[in-house]
Amino acid sequence: MTQHELQAVFLNHRDALLRFLRARGAGDNAEDILQDLWIRVEDMETIAINNPLAYLYRAANNLMHDRYRMSQRARKRDNNWSEVTHGTGGASDLPLPDRALAARQQLAAVEARIGKAGPRVFRIFQRFRIDGIGQRQIAEEMGISLSAVEKDLQKAYRAIAAWRQSEDEN
């Protein structure tokens, strides 16, 4: 049987082959499997085929099974990879080294700027913003008024605003 004769059988029975694949569970992949079958038929050399329609059905069925096995292997491989990487895809939660360095430098600059306002301002800011201690408790711990804590926090915020402005200008 020649390649052209097999192609003619394929084209005459394309709809039936498509229904066959869908009935066998190919679903949305049926069209893709038929496309793969067509490519194989096009690439075939002249061979002896006694029943070309049966040959096409068998080839379509084999392609469907191959595709199913391939998807199962891919799914298993992906699941194994997810288990090994704990679902992160191998990505680290750590920042890149250059970003970590830049962040440390910025933190040091901000701390220095707040420190210029005085050690008490820096300590109050640290206790309030970093340690999460309330202003009243800070006032009691340091033996100062609540108003003094508020004013020192304002100084710290102004120092941060000045630092941000100087960074924006650079």
Residue, then its C-alpha position, 0 to 999 in steps of 0.5 A: m500500500t502506498q503512502h497516498e492510499l493510506q492517507a486517503v483511507f485516513l481522510n475518509h475515516r477521520d471522523a470515525l477515528l476521532r469518535f473512536l479516540r474520544a470513546r476510548g477516553a482520549g477526550d480533548n487530546a483526540e485531535d492531537i492524537l489524530q494529528d500525530l497519526w497523520i504525521r506518522v502516515e505522511d512519514m511512512e514508506t511504502i509497506a504491505i498493509n492488508n487492512p489499512l483501516a484496522y491499521l489506522y485504528r490500532a495506530a491511533n489506539n497505540l498513540m493514545h496509550d503512549r500519550y497517556r503513559m507519557s502524561q503519567r510519567a510527567r505527573k509522577r516526575d512533577n510530584n516527586w520533584s515537588e516532594v523533594t523541593h517541598g513545593t517551592g520549585g527549588a527556589s529559596d526564600l532568602p534574598l539574593p546576596d546583592r539585595a541582602l547587602a543593599a538592605r543591610q547598608q540601608l538599615a545601617a544608614v537609617e540607624a545612623r540617621i536616627g542615632k544622630a537624634g540621640p541615643r534615647v530617640f534611637r532606643i525609644f524607636q527601637r523599643f516601639r517599632i522593632d520590639g513592639i512595646g507600647q508607648r506607655q510601657i516605654a515611658e514607664e521603663m525609661g522613667i519619662s513622660l508619655s509626651a516625651v516618648e511621643k516627641d522622641l518618636q516624632k524625631a525618629y520619624r523626621a530622621i527617617a523622612a530626611w534619610r528617604q529624601s536624601e536617598d531619593e535625591n541620589 
